[in-house]
Amino acid sequence: GCIYCQTGALGFSRNLTQAEILGQLIALNDYLSGKKDKCITNIVFMGMGEALSNFDALMPAIGVIMADDGFQIGGRKITISTAGVVPNIKRLMQQDLNVGLAISLNAFNNEQRSRLMPINRRYPIEELVAVAAEYFKKTGRRVTFEYVCIANVNDTDEAAAALIKILGPCTCKINLIGLNPTNATTPYKAPAAKRLETFAELLRKGGLAVTIRAGRGRDIAGACGQLAGSISGN
């Protein structure tokens, strides 16, 4: 339900089945094989939907992906991305899968995050940071906090100082990505590249591990926040 996300504007239809999840991987590998390219080696569950809200199909699908008689992709090469469904993050911890976890943060206080991401009204920032610390303690893997940067909204010096205070005690990483343009009704824009670099440097000086993620797939409306169906007028 992120208000700047074209995907979220679609609303909920239904969950994918285990077969449909695995079918995507099979189709991609068949396509790559036809081009004599290497098969998929790394997987991130993200995009159109909330993977952890489809827990009962996701877990057996990952089981097949990791199995010796399946796709043989280890947990270190799998990441599950979530908007912050805390109860199912805790369920995931009990699976001993050794997979990575990425949590969409996108704000530096609860008021702002609730405005941008309505899910925050149920699972506020304090709970996300606490469960991230718990995840690291249980699995030994640092959680990545995904942070979509919006010009003059969450990329300010104030935002940097608040994030350092919030995330400093937590063993984690933070991925920055500029907001991608969408058809969603929104006044928001991405910060200039120089401002994004400055923001990242402020966070690094505060002791956070920061990466600026390249926005890929924009040319086919397949980047973060852009995934949505369209109908041709032909």
Backbone bond lengths (Angstrom), bond angles and torsions (degrees), N, CA, C in turn:
res aa  C-N    CA-C-N  psi(-1)  N-CA   C-N-CA  omega(-1)  CA-C   N-CA-C  phi
1 G - - - 1.453 - - 1.517 114.62 -
2 C 1.340 118.75 15.45 1.471 120.43 178.06 1.526 109.25 -56.23
3 I 1.330 117.19 130.81 1.463 119.84 -169.20 1.525 113.22 -74.44
4 Y 1.335 117.71 -14.22 1.462 120.39 179.44 1.530 111.35 -99.36
5 C 1.329 117.85 7.61 1.466 122.62 -170.39 1.522 111.30 -107.00
6 Q 1.322 116.57 123.27 1.461 121.33 178.81 1.528 110.82 -65.15
7 T 1.331 116.92 -34.84 1.462 120.86 179.46 1.523 110.46 -62.31
8 G 1.341 115.66 -46.10 1.457 119.95 -179.33 1.515 112.80 -61.45
9 A 1.332 116.68 -28.61 1.462 120.61 -179.19 1.526 112.02 -68.04
10 L 1.338 116.93 -16.25 1.464 120.03 -179.50 1.520 112.07 -70.33
11 G 1.338 116.61 -27.41 1.450 119.93 -174.40 1.520 111.25 78.86
12 F 1.334 116.48 174.39 1.463 121.50 -177.08 1.520 111.02 -89.48
13 S 1.334 115.35 135.24 1.452 121.04 175.26 1.528 109.89 -110.00
14 R 1.347 116.18 -64.76 1.462 120.72 177.44 1.521 108.84 -165.19
15 N 1.318 116.03 170.65 1.455 121.62 175.70 1.529 110.78 -86.49
16 L 1.333 115.70 151.42 1.456 120.58 169.99 1.519 109.66 -73.23
17 T 1.329 116.19 149.69 1.455 121.06 172.05 1.523 109.37 -83.89
18 Q 1.332 116.05 166.20 1.469 120.08 174.68 1.526 109.97 -55.69
19 A 1.330 116.85 -43.11 1.468 120.92 -178.34 1.525 111.52 -62.47
20 E 1.339 116.82 -38.69 1.465 119.84 -179.76 1.522 111.51 -69.30
21 I 1.343 116.82 -37.16 1.470 120.07 176.99 1.517 110.00 -62.05
22 L 1.333 116.30 -49.31 1.469 120.45 -179.66 1.522 111.31 -68.63
23 G 1.329 116.24 -31.25 1.466 119.92 179.66 1.514 112.86 -61.28
24 Q 1.338 116.35 -34.48 1.470 119.30 177.51 1.526 111.03 -63.30
25 L 1.333 115.59 -41.90 1.462 120.05 -179.53 1.526 110.69 -67.61
26 I 1.327 116.30 -42.05 1.467 120.19 178.32 1.526 110.50 -61.37
27 A 1.332 116.39 -44.72 1.472 120.49 -178.75 1.528 111.49 -62.73
28 L 1.355 116.00 -41.98 1.465 119.13 179.40 1.527 111.23 -65.39
29 N 1.325 116.48 -42.16 1.463 119.71 179.40 1.528 111.22 -65.39
30 D 1.331 117.45 -37.86 1.469 120.68 176.67 1.524 110.21 -63.74
31 Y 1.325 116.23 -42.06 1.469 120.99 179.23 1.527 110.58 -62.70
32 L 1.329 116.11 -46.54 1.465 120.50 -179.12 1.526 111.30 -65.98
33 S 1.308 115.74 -39.38 1.465 119.99 178.81 1.524 110.73 -62.13
34 G 1.333 115.98 -38.74 1.460 120.58 178.81 1.514 112.55 -64.30
35 K 1.322 116.02 -25.60 1.464 120.69 177.01 1.530 111.76 -96.71
36 K 1.339 115.26 9.44 1.472 122.47 -178.73 1.526 111.83 56.56
37 D 1.329 114.56 36.78 1.460 121.86 177.08 1.521 108.15 -104.30
38 K 1.346 116.49 164.42 1.460 119.92 -179.89 1.523 110.69 -72.49
39 C 1.312 116.24 151.37 1.459 121.61 179.76 1.533 110.58 -74.70
40 I 1.335 115.58 170.23 1.463 122.51 -179.69 1.529 110.43 -60.65
41 T 1.337 115.82 133.18 1.472 120.44 179.20 1.529 112.37 -118.56
42 N 1.321 117.53 -20.01 1.473 122.02 -179.58 1.520 109.25 -132.55
43 I 1.317 116.15 141.59 1.467 120.70 -176.55 1.525 110.23 -133.00
44 V 1.334 115.88 135.50 1.460 121.55 170.17 1.522 107.36 -122.57
45 F 1.327 116.65 123.70 1.461 121.16 175.78 1.519 108.19 -85.98
46 M 1.327 115.35 101.13 1.463 120.47 179.53 1.516 107.69 -162.35
47 G 1.308 116.51 179.24 1.463 119.43 176.40 1.511 111.22 112.60
48 M 1.335 116.84 -119.38 1.458 121.15 -174.05 1.526 110.18 -84.81
49 G 1.318 115.94 87.34 1.453 118.88 177.14 1.510 112.79 124.54
50 E 1.311 115.53 173.74 1.459 123.80 -178.72 1.524 108.30 -109.93
51 A 1.336 115.69 105.05 1.469 120.69 -173.92 1.525 112.21 -57.48
52 L 1.334 117.27 -41.82 1.455 119.63 -175.37 1.528 113.27 -72.76
53 S 1.328 117.54 -11.30 1.462 119.89 172.94 1.524 111.12 -86.80
54 N 1.327 116.61 -2.67 1.466 123.15 174.87 1.532 108.21 -117.97
55 F 1.304 115.13 42.66 1.469 123.32 -169.64 1.524 112.73 -56.62
56 D 1.340 116.93 -42.60 1.459 120.50 -172.79 1.523 113.33 -72.71
57 A 1.314 118.30 -17.28 1.469 121.38 172.43 1.524 110.74 -96.64
58 L 1.333 115.75 -33.06 1.461 120.91 -178.20 1.529 112.17 -64.64
59 M 1.323 117.34 -47.01 1.462 120.19 -174.24 1.528 113.05 -61.72
60 P 1.347 119.75 -49.51 1.462 117.90 177.69 1.527 113.46 -65.52
61 A 1.339 117.15 -29.68 1.463 119.73 176.16 1.527 110.34 -64.53
62 I 1.331 116.47 -43.95 1.463 120.17 177.57 1.527 110.11 -63.99
63 G 1.324 116.91 -35.65 1.459 120.30 177.26 1.518 112.03 -57.79
64 V 1.331 116.71 -43.31 1.464 121.16 178.15 1.530 110.66 -67.81
65 I 1.315 115.80 -40.67 1.474 120.24 -179.24 1.525 111.22 -61.97
66 M 1.337 116.55 -37.75 1.452 120.59 -176.26 1.529 113.20 -87.03
67 A 1.311 118.23 -17.76 1.468 122.04 -171.35 1.529 112.38 -64.48
68 D 1.345 114.93 147.73 1.466 120.60 177.09 1.523 111.74 -61.95
69 D 1.334 116.09 -32.37 1.466 119.35 177.65 1.531 110.94 -99.96
70 G 1.345 115.53 18.06 1.454 121.60 175.51 1.531 109.47 -114.04
71 F 1.343 115.86 -123.77 1.464 119.70 -177.22 1.533 113.13 -93.63
72 Q 1.323 116.41 -10.41 1.467 121.92 175.21 1.533 112.68 57.42
73 I 1.335 116.20 40.46 1.465 121.53 175.45 1.526 107.58 -104.28
74 G 1.328 116.82 117.59 1.459 121.44 -174.95 1.513 113.69 -73.90
75 G 1.321 115.40 162.09 1.454 121.40 -178.58 1.511 113.76 -59.85
76 R 1.336 117.64 -29.43 1.465 120.40 179.39 1.525 111.97 -65.84
77 K 1.333 116.81 -15.75 1.465 121.11 -178.35 1.520 112.27 -109.37
78 I 1.326 115.66 15.02 1.467 121.71 178.81 1.533 109.07 -123.94
79 T 1.318 116.71 133.58 1.461 121.96 175.70 1.519 109.47 -128.59
80 I 1.311 115.93 136.98 1.464 121.42 174.81 1.525 107.76 -107.70
81 S 1.313 115.68 124.42 1.465 121.47 179.89 1.525 109.12 -101.76
82 T 1.322 116.55 139.32 1.462 121.16 -176.81 1.523 110.81 -142.31
83 A 1.327 115.36 151.20 1.463 120.77 173.30 1.523 110.90 -78.57
84 G 1.358 116.13 -5.47 1.458 119.53 175.74 1.513 114.27 115.33
85 V 1.339 117.07 45.72 1.463 121.08 178.47 1.532 107.33 -83.93
86 V 1.312 115.66 88.04 1.469 122.15 -169.10 1.528 114.07 -56.82
87 P 1.340 120.57 -46.93 1.466 119.14 -178.72 1.535 113.02 -58.07
88 N 1.334 116.96 -38.12 1.454 119.26 -178.69 1.527 112.61 -81.26
89 I 1.330 117.89 -20.75 1.468 119.96 168.87 1.527 108.43 -64.00
90 K 1.323 116.28 -41.08 1.466 120.19 178.68 1.524 111.30 -66.78
91 R 1.335 116.81 -37.28 1.469 120.10 175.17 1.527 110.66 -63.73
92 L 1.330 115.41 -40.96 1.463 120.18 179.31 1.518 111.21 -59.92
93 M 1.321 116.65 -39.94 1.467 121.13 -179.78 1.519 112.67 -57.91
94 Q 1.311 116.47 -29.11 1.461 120.91 -175.87 1.530 112.55 -83.88
95 Q 1.336 117.20 -3.22 1.463 120.66 -176.19 1.531 113.68 -86.12
96 D 1.346 116.51 -13.97 1.478 121.55 -178.97 1.527 112.42 52.31
97 L 1.328 116.00 47.52 1.466 121.35 -178.25 1.526 113.27 -94.82
98 N 1.322 117.30 -15.04 1.467 121.44 -179.36 1.527 112.44 61.57
99 V 1.324 116.88 29.74 1.463 120.11 178.69 1.523 109.96 -90.32
100 G 1.328 116.26 157.85 1.452 121.46 176.22 1.524 111.01 -78.85
101 L 1.322 115.42 158.55 1.461 121.17 178.85 1.514 109.31 -131.14
102 A 1.328 116.41 131.15 1.464 122.54 175.54 1.523 108.38 -122.29
103 I 1.334 116.09 130.15 1.461 121.83 -179.60 1.522 109.40 -116.34
104 S 1.327 116.50 127.35 1.466 120.54 177.74 1.525 108.91 -74.98
105 L 1.325 115.84 117.29 1.470 121.31 -178.23 1.525 110.25 -100.93
106 N 1.318 116.85 -65.97 1.466 123.63 168.18 1.526 117.07 65.91
107 A 1.332 117.47 8.23 1.460 120.02 179.97 1.521 108.76 -159.89
108 F 1.342 115.79 164.00 1.463 119.23 -176.65 1.522 113.09 -114.96
109 N 1.342 117.09 2.66 1.463 120.46 170.32 1.521 108.89 -153.55
110 N 1.323 116.45 165.83 1.465 120.48 -174.59 1.518 113.13 -68.07
111 E 1.313 117.09 -35.61 1.464 119.71 179.30 1.527 110.40 -59.97
112 Q 1.336 115.47 -46.80 1.457 119.91 -179.06 1.529 111.22 -69.06
113 R 1.331 116.78 -42.80 1.470 119.17 -177.17 1.524 111.14 -67.17
114 S 1.321 117.64 -36.22 1.464 120.29 177.48 1.523 111.21 -64.58
115 R 1.318 115.91 -32.19 1.467 120.29 178.19 1.529 110.87 -72.61
116 L 1.324 116.42 -42.05 1.463 121.19 -178.13 1.524 112.44 -81.18
117 M 1.339 115.93 -37.17 1.464 122.63 -175.61 1.534 108.51 -131.73
118 P 1.314 118.61 98.40 1.470 120.80 -176.88 1.532 114.08 -56.33
119 I 1.325 118.69 -23.79 1.462 121.08 179.34 1.527 111.75 -60.02
120 N 1.338 116.77 -20.83 1.463 120.24 -179.26 1.534 112.31 -64.08
121 R 1.326 116.79 -23.76 1.465 119.17 178.42 1.532 110.65 -65.56
122 R 1.331 116.17 -23.95 1.465 120.34 178.51 1.525 111.49 -96.13
123 Y 1.345 116.27 -40.59 1.466 121.57 -177.38 1.530 109.03 -127.50
124 P 1.333 117.61 86.74 1.470 121.58 -175.49 1.525 112.78 -71.35
125 I 1.315 114.86 171.57 1.464 122.26 -173.46 1.523 112.17 -56.23
126 E 1.319 117.39 -41.67 1.471 120.24 -178.50 1.525 111.45 -57.96
127 E 1.331 117.08 -38.92 1.464 120.74 178.79 1.523 111.21 -69.51
128 L 1.330 116.83 -36.07 1.467 120.72 179.41 1.526 110.91 -65.61
129 V 1.327 116.21 -44.50 1.467 120.02 179.96 1.529 110.29 -65.76
130 A 1.317 116.59 -39.82 1.462 120.39 179.75 1.521 111.47 -64.87
131 V 1.338 117.12 -42.80 1.466 119.30 -178.80 1.532 110.52 -72.78
132 A 1.337 117.63 -29.29 1.468 120.48 175.76 1.529 110.47 -65.12
133 A 1.329 115.84 -41.85 1.465 120.19 177.15 1.525 110.76 -64.35
134 E 1.322 115.40 -38.79 1.470 120.75 178.54 1.531 110.46 -66.06
135 Y 1.335 115.54 -39.00 1.475 120.50 179.88 1.526 110.46 -63.33
136 F 1.322 116.30 -43.40 1.465 120.47 179.16 1.523 110.71 -63.89
137 K 1.312 116.27 -42.63 1.467 120.75 -179.88 1.524 111.30 -63.12
138 K 1.328 116.34 -38.69 1.465 121.62 -177.18 1.523 112.25 -77.19
139 T 1.354 117.29 -40.50 1.466 121.15 -170.63 1.525 114.39 -108.62
140 G 1.336 116.42 -19.93 1.457 119.52 -174.43 1.517 113.42 78.80
141 R 1.327 117.23 7.48 1.468 121.94 -179.67 1.528 110.60 -109.04
142 R 1.325 114.75 128.17 1.467 119.52 178.31 1.523 110.48 -69.50
143 V 1.312 116.55 133.85 1.458 120.95 174.03 1.525 109.20 -75.47
144 T 1.319 115.76 142.01 1.463 121.16 173.48 1.523 108.87 -98.74
145 F 1.321 116.70 126.27 1.460 120.84 173.57 1.530 108.11 -94.91
146 E 1.324 115.54 116.36 1.460 121.27 177.30 1.536 108.72 -81.65
147 Y 1.339 115.54 136.62 1.461 119.13 -173.21 1.524 108.52 -139.64
148 V 1.343 115.85 102.07 1.465 121.32 176.78 1.522 108.53 -77.82
149 C 1.317 116.50 117.91 1.471 121.31 -175.65 1.529 111.04 -86.03
150 I 1.326 115.46 128.01 1.458 122.88 -179.94 1.519 108.25 -119.49
151 A 1.316 116.50 126.51 1.463 122.15 -174.52 1.518 112.13 -55.42
152 N 1.339 115.51 127.82 1.462 124.00 175.70 1.532 113.88 62.07
153 V 1.320 116.62 15.87 1.468 120.68 177.99 1.525 109.96 -116.98
154 N 1.335 116.71 -60.27 1.471 119.89 -178.16 1.520 112.91 -125.93
155 D 1.337 116.57 18.82 1.469 120.65 179.76 1.531 111.91 -116.41
156 T 1.309 117.12 20.07 1.465 121.94 -175.37 1.526 111.39 -85.33
157 D 1.325 116.22 169.38 1.462 120.51 174.55 1.530 110.57 -61.52
158 E 1.323 116.24 -36.49 1.467 121.00 177.02 1.526 110.59 -61.24
159 A 1.329 115.54 -41.75 1.461 120.40 179.50 1.520 110.74 -63.14
160 A 1.331 116.45 -43.65 1.469 120.88 179.48 1.528 110.89 -59.85
161 A 1.328 116.54 -46.92 1.469 120.64 -179.50 1.525 111.16 -61.47
162 A 1.333 116.77 -40.82 1.464 120.59 -179.65 1.522 111.20 -67.57
163 L 1.340 117.37 -41.23 1.467 120.71 179.56 1.524 111.64 -64.45
164 I 1.321 115.87 -39.01 1.469 119.93 178.06 1.523 110.00 -61.26
165 K 1.323 116.00 -41.09 1.468 120.49 179.52 1.527 111.18 -68.44
166 I 1.331 116.79 -40.95 1.465 121.55 -177.08 1.524 111.97 -71.91
167 L 1.347 115.95 -46.97 1.464 120.50 -171.20 1.526 113.40 -96.10
168 G 1.317 117.28 -13.64 1.465 120.48 -177.19 1.517 114.29 -52.59
169 P 1.333 118.93 -45.60 1.470 120.01 -178.45 1.534 113.69 -73.77
170 C 1.329 117.47 -9.93 1.469 122.30 -174.58 1.534 110.02 -100.47
171 T 1.318 117.34 132.43 1.468 121.11 175.67 1.521 107.73 -77.21
172 C 1.327 116.45 103.36 1.463 120.71 -172.73 1.521 110.21 -155.76
173 K 1.307 114.84 176.28 1.464 123.09 172.60 1.524 107.60 -124.08
174 I 1.330 116.35 158.90 1.459 119.36 175.12 1.531 108.87 -130.87
175 N 1.331 115.01 128.76 1.462 122.32 178.06 1.522 109.13 -105.14
176 L 1.315 116.66 122.06 1.461 121.41 177.16 1.524 109.41 -98.76
177 I 1.312 115.88 139.66 1.459 120.30 173.28 1.518 108.49 -145.54
178 G 1.320 116.16 134.59 1.458 119.64 178.45 1.520 111.06 -68.22
179 L 1.322 116.55 143.90 1.462 122.04 179.11 1.526 109.89 -57.04
180 N 1.327 116.52 131.10 1.461 121.06 177.60 1.527 110.31 -88.74
181 P 1.323 117.73 141.77 1.470 120.14 179.49 1.526 111.20 -67.09
182 T 1.340 116.36 138.39 1.460 121.70 177.80 1.519 109.49 -139.22
183 N 1.315 114.89 175.14 1.462 120.38 175.64 1.523 111.70 -88.47
184 A 1.334 116.11 -0.46 1.463 119.24 178.68 1.522 109.68 -62.02
185 T 1.314 116.55 145.17 1.465 121.08 178.83 1.522 108.70 -71.77
186 T 1.303 115.69 103.25 1.463 119.94 -176.50 1.521 110.27 -155.52
187 P 1.322 117.54 142.84 1.467 120.63 176.62 1.525 112.28 -88.09
188 Y 1.318 117.43 1.67 1.457 120.57 -169.58 1.527 112.73 -83.96
189 K 1.355 114.67 150.75 1.463 121.93 177.51 1.521 109.40 -137.78
190 A 1.319 115.24 161.05 1.463 120.78 177.60 1.522 109.98 -76.56
191 P 1.329 117.25 148.11 1.467 119.27 174.46 1.517 110.54 -70.92
192 A 1.320 116.81 157.83 1.467 120.83 173.98 1.527 109.18 -63.07
193 A 1.321 115.95 154.28 1.467 120.87 -177.45 1.527 111.83 -56.81
194 K 1.323 116.73 -39.14 1.469 120.32 -179.54 1.525 110.72 -64.55
195 R 1.328 117.00 -40.59 1.467 120.25 179.53 1.530 110.58 -66.69
196 L 1.318 116.75 -37.38 1.459 120.94 178.00 1.529 110.51 -61.98
197 E 1.329 116.11 -42.21 1.464 120.73 177.38 1.528 110.94 -64.63
198 T 1.318 116.29 -42.49 1.469 120.46 179.00 1.521 111.07 -62.14
199 F 1.324 116.06 -43.58 1.467 121.38 179.07 1.531 110.41 -61.39
200 A 1.327 115.94 -44.18 1.464 120.64 178.75 1.524 111.20 -61.38
201 E 1.326 116.18 -40.38 1.459 120.05 -178.56 1.529 111.31 -68.19
202 L 1.320 117.32 -36.27 1.464 120.57 175.87 1.536 110.53 -60.87
203 L 1.326 115.82 -41.85 1.462 120.15 179.52 1.521 111.19 -67.22
204 R 1.325 116.07 -40.76 1.470 119.57 178.96 1.522 111.11 -63.35
205 K 1.331 116.50 -41.66 1.470 119.95 178.64 1.529 110.93 -63.16
206 G 1.317 116.60 -25.22 1.452 121.25 177.43 1.522 113.53 -85.53
207 G 1.339 115.98 2.71 1.452 120.23 174.44 1.519 115.97 97.79
208 L 1.330 118.31 6.24 1.459 120.44 -179.29 1.535 111.10 -90.54
209 A 1.338 115.65 146.58 1.466 121.59 173.65 1.521 107.78 -85.11
210 V 1.331 116.67 117.21 1.468 121.31 -170.38 1.524 111.21 -127.15
211 T 1.322 115.48 137.83 1.463 122.58 172.65 1.516 108.32 -128.39
212 I 1.323 117.02 137.98 1.468 121.29 171.15 1.525 106.88 -95.15
213 R 1.313 115.71 117.98 1.461 120.20 -176.37 1.515 110.35 -88.46
214 A 1.322 115.75 133.44 1.461 120.63 178.05 1.525 109.47 -69.36
215 G 1.325 116.21 137.77 1.458 120.38 176.98 1.513 110.07 -85.14
216 R 1.314 116.55 102.11 1.464 121.06 -177.96 1.526 110.66 -106.28
217 G 1.320 115.36 149.64 1.459 120.79 177.70 1.510 114.65 91.77
218 R 1.344 117.15 4.02 1.472 119.08 -178.27 1.523 112.00 -63.05
219 D 1.347 116.31 -31.31 1.462 120.11 -176.25 1.528 112.07 -67.48
220 I 1.340 117.33 -18.79 1.465 120.89 178.12 1.530 110.92 -119.49
221 A 1.347 116.32 19.99 1.474 122.05 -178.82 1.521 110.97 53.63
222 G 1.336 115.27 40.03 1.461 120.60 -178.98 1.506 113.25 -115.97
223 A 1.330 117.85 12.13 1.457 120.75 -179.65 1.527 110.38 -84.47
224 C 1.332 115.04 175.00 1.464 121.46 -178.58 1.528 111.18 -52.17
225 G 1.337 116.71 124.80 1.455 122.02 178.41 1.513 114.94 87.23
226 Q 1.354 117.10 -6.87 1.458 119.77 -175.69 1.529 113.60 -102.77
227 L 1.344 116.80 -13.62 1.449 119.61 -174.70 1.525 111.63 -65.02
228 A 1.328 115.90 112.35 1.466 121.89 178.33 1.508 108.03 -163.68
229 G 1.313 115.48 151.94 1.465 119.16 178.87 1.510 111.05 -75.61
230 S 1.308 116.01 155.72 1.462 121.36 174.88 1.529 108.55 -140.30
231 I 1.319 116.16 155.56 1.464 121.23 -178.50 1.518 108.51 -117.79
232 S 1.318 116.32 127.82 1.456 121.33 179.67 1.536 109.55 -72.83
233 G 1.326 115.88 145.23 1.457 120.67 179.02 1.520 112.73 -87.49
234 N 1.329 117.66 4.76 1.475 120.06 -178.29 1.525 111.24 -69.02
